[in-house]
Amino acid sequence: MATSPPTPKPVDDKWSGPLLTALFLVAAVLLFALIYYALPQHQHYGALILIGIVALFFSLGSYLAESFSRQPTAQRSLAWGFFGLGFAMLFLAIGLGPTYSLLSVTWALVGLLLTVVALIVAVALMRWRGRAVAHTENREIPREQWRSEPTQSAFSYAAANSPSVPEAAPAPGSPPPPRSK
């Protein structure tokens, strides 16, 4: 008596995504605190700018990490969170620079202009990516319909397309069908 081999059980990893997300957030907070406190007191303004830039790089890293997961909800949340944190830190730090006499108004405007250009580029790339995802989803619709059709056997396909299959005789009084080559 033959028995079928046991089927493997799926791996239960419901906790690994949130755990890795929490650990990454703790590491990011510690890194941001290290950056802020490692610089001397009079350079905290530069630390805030550096934290904003590092947050944008973390956003990019989290976005790229989405491709390694089947359920990228945690990575997507981190990407959006770091994206918002990075640009908020940059806009606030650069915008408030002249208020605390840390930056001239001219350099603050140049910094804000560069940050706005970076934001425009990021939003344009997000829009381009969204259109590409929608296009791929639209291409998958006919593929799913094709996959849901019953599979024909090779024998029935070969028999239907064989050159030795006689053609049906035309009905009396109708013109003969055109012969394809």
N, C-alpha and C positions, 0 to 999 in steps of 0.2 A: 504494500500500500504506500503510495507516494504522498508525501505531505508537501505543501507549499512552504517556501522559506518564510520566516517571520518578517513582517514589514517593519521597517525602523520607525520608531516613534519620533515625532517632530521635537526639536529642541525647544524647550520653554525658556525664552529669554525676554520675558515681559519687563523685567526689572533692569536689564543691562543698559538700555537706552537712557532712561531717566537717571540711573546711577552715574553713567559716564557724563551726562550733561551736568549733573550737580558737581561732579569732581572737576570738570573743565571750568565751570563757573567759579568754584573755590580757587582754582589755580589762577584764573584771570584776575580775581579780586586781590589775591596775594601779590601777583605781578604788578598790578596797578598801584597797590599800596607801596610796594618796594620802589617803584619808579618815583612816586611822590615823595617818599621819605629819604631816598638815596641822594636826591639833589639838595643842595643847601637851601636855606630858608629864602634867599633872594631869587632863587631860580624855580620856585614852584609854578610860576607862569609857564615856563618851558616844559615842566613836568606835565601840566595839563594838556599842552599841545601834543606832547609825546604820547600821553595816554589816549588821546583822540585818534592819533595815527595808528597806534598799536591796536586799538579797538576796530579800526577799519580793516587792518590785516587779519584780525581774528574773524571778522565778518566774512572776508574772502575765503579764509580757511574753512569756516563752517559751511559756506556755500559749496565749496569743492568736496567737502566730506559727505554731502548729500548723495553723491554718486556711489558711495560705498555701502549704503543702507537700503534695505527694501522698504522700510518705513521711515523716511527722513524727517519726521515731524520735529524731533528734538534738534536736529542740525538746522532745519529751516528756522526754527524759533531762535536759536542762537545767532544765526546769520542776521535775522532782522533786528534782534536786540543789540548786537554789537554794531550794526549799521547805524541804528538810531543813536546809540551812545556815542559813537565816533563822531558823527556829524554834529550832534548837540554839543559835545565838548569843544569841537573846533569852532563852531559858530559863537558859542558863549565866550570862550577864552579870547578869541580874536576880537570879537565885538566889544568886550569889556576892557580890552587892553588900554585904550586911551583914557578910560575913566580912572584907572589907577596909575596913570602916568607910566605905564610899562611899554607903551607902543605909541608912535605918533599916529595921528589920524590918517595920514597918507598910507603908512604901512598897514594900518588896520584895514583900510579899504582895499589895498592890494591883496592882503590875506583873505579877506571876505570874498573878493572876486575869484581868487584861485579856488577857494572852497566851494563856491557856487558852481564854477566850471566842473570841478570834480563831481559834484552832486548831479549836474546835468548829464555828464558822461555815464555815471552809475545808473541813473534812471533810464537813459536811452538803452543801455545794455540790458537792463531788466525787461524793458519793453520788447527788445529784440528776442530775448530768451523766451518770453511769454508767447510771442507769435510763433516761434519755432516749436514750442511744446504743443500749442493748439494745432499747428499744421501736422505734427506727428500723430496726434490723437485723431484727426480727421482721416489720415491715411490708414489708421488701424481699423476703422469701421468696416471697409470692404474685406479686410483680412479676417476679421472676426466672423463676418457672414460666411466667408469661404471655409473657415475652420469649422463652423457649425453644420455645414452640409455633410451628409453621409459620404463616407469614403468609398470610392468605386474600387473594385478589385482590378488588378492588372489584366486578368483574363477578359473581363467584360469590356474594358477599354480597348484591348487589342482586337477583340471580336467585332466591336462596333466600328473600328477604323481600319479593318483589314481590307486590302484591295480585292480579295476574293469574295467579299459579300456581294451577292447579286442585288441589283437595284430593283425596287418595286416597279411593277408595270404601271404606266400611267393609266388613269381612268379613261374610258372611251370618250372621245370628243375633246380631250384637253391636250394642250401642247406638251411635249416631253420636257422634263426639267433639264436645265442646263447641267452639263457634266463638268465637275471641278477636277482640276488636275493636281 
